[in-house]
Amino acid sequence: MNDLQQKTVLGNKDFVGVIMIWGKYGQGRIWAVADTGWLSNGALLGGGLGGINLTDQDNWEIMLRLTHWVAALDTAKP
């Protein structure tokens, strides 16, 4: 769930709801994202999005690990 207690960079624009969810379904894995701005080219390349540029973020690593997990490429990791 989106943490509404955490202050946003540009003011109060948060909404109640799930931003991202992942899990297993049967023998497969799923990953659904409702807010994809954090994995846009601008954000991943450090250029920001919509006037916001958060430095020292690990969005690329988060996306990479989740993508590998969904594709079942994580078998060497616990």
ABEGO torsion letter per residue (X at the ends): XBBAABBBAAEBABBBEBABBBEBBEABBBBBBABAAAABAAAAAGAEBGGBBBBGBAAAAAAAAAAAAAAGAAAABX
